[in-house]
């Protein structure tokens, strides 16, 4: 096995090697042989670990020590294309915890079954409960069916199953991961916090669970109806500009970056909205999460995408952008629509939804 360990510490802590902390993963994926390879990635304390091993007639194994159970990923590289080039279908999650973890499939990673330890048994139960809903969603996607009502209903059923699982298994780490999936990439703290309350006190004491609770509290500060937190950053000319300077207009506070593909894809809709409503008391304040030394790329993206006529701000500090941290930004694009008093009246408006909301507040006299 080839194991790469990346530590964010200056010195490596001693990891107990006692039998109680040892884990073994026993895998069998059909009859895959070289150049097929299996990879295992997971966090152990402050280390990120990436391990790999060739498959021999489908068989592979990993072993090591783990102080605290951690969610990991097994990647099956059937064709030897390299870990970065394996399609999502070749990835699957499991829990790295003491004991013997069995990974089995008759042919490929898409039919994996995991068993052998408590958390992985819990995960298998949750997956079995969710699978019928996932199958229906896959059919909708494959048929390119634009049935918004059916999709919304299926997603709600999926959330209901996860909530019930959390209620039935309040102390399982799987329940915490189910909670994060329940909340999604942009969790609504007022919807998620009652489900968080179902977790056991012992699980709530986990530092990662505590961090998620803290995130929910931070997200309340930028909930619809709240006054948008004020901040000051420099514009493209180096001048300090504060958000409160725009209190006389409806403002779209837009977080993006030149390196963000989805942001650049969304920019034409933002430009259309600005041109349509700029004479009706509407403007945009764009905050870029470009990195240190990337001002030229930021400026070029503004020019190339036609993002002119409104205010652009950044401290060029990548994900550590102070405004982004203030708004708990963990993914982009994200935006917040503010009224003339600086109160948040909508969030994460995309494409036609942005135009619809602006029409509602600017053309309808609301």
C-alpha positions, 0 to 999 in steps of 0.5 A: 500500500502507498500511503500519503499523510498530510499534516497541518501540524508542525509536529506529528502527534503520537497515534495510539496503535492499540488493537482497539483503534485498529481498522481493516477494510476488506474489499472485493469488487468483481474480478478487477485486476491491474491496472485497477486500483483502490484509493482510500481517503479520510481524516484522522485527527489533524491529518488527511490520509490518502492510501492506495493499493492495486486490485488483484482479481477484485480483492483489496484491503486497507488497514490502519489506526483511527482515534475517532470515527471519521467519514471516508471515501473509497475510490475504485479506479477501474481503468488506472486513469488516476484518482483525480480522473475517476468519475463520481460513480467510482466514489462511495462513502463509508465510516472509518472506525475500529473493526473489520469493514467489508466492502463487496460488489459483484462487478463495480463500485456502483453496486457496493455494499458495506457492512461489518461495523456499527456506523457502516451498518447504520449507513446501509440502513439509511441508504436502503430507506432512501434508495427508492426515492433516489431511484425515482429522482434518477428517472426524472433526471434521465428523462429530462422531466421538468416536473418541478412539483414531483421533484419537490415532493420526492426531495421532501420525502427524502428529507422526511426519511432522514429526519426519522432516521435522526430521531431513531438514531440520535447518537449515531455519527451517521445522523449528524451527516444525515443532518448536514444532508438534510440542511443542504449546501445552504441550510435554513437555520430555522428549519434545520435547528429543530432537527439538530435538537433531535441529536443526543447530548453526547453527539452534540458534544462532538467538536464538528457537531458544535461547529455546525450548530455555530454555523446555524447561529451565524446563518440566522444573522443573514436570514430573510427579514434581518438587516444585512450586516455592514462591512467595508472593502476596497473597490477596483480603484482602491477606495473604501466602500461600505454597504450602508452607503447604498441604503437609498436603493434596492441592492443585490449583494452578490458573492462571486469570483473570477475562478468560479465557473457557476458564477460566470455562467450566472453573470449574464442573468445578473447583467440583464437584471441590472440593465432592466432595473437600474433606472428603478432604484436598483443596483448591485454590490459584487464581492469577489472571493478572488485570491491574493495577487489575482486582481488582474484576473478579477478585473479581466472577468469584470470586463469580459463578462460585462459587469460594468455600471455597478460597484465591485469590492474585494479584499483579495483574500480568497475564502477568508474574505472578511465579508464572505465570513461575515455572511457565512459564505461556504459556496458561490455564487450566493446573493442577498437582495436588500431593500432600501433600509438594508433589510434582506428580503430574498436570498440566492435568486438565480436566472428568472427568479431574480427577474421575477423578484425584482419585478415584484418589488420594483414594478409592482410597488411592493 
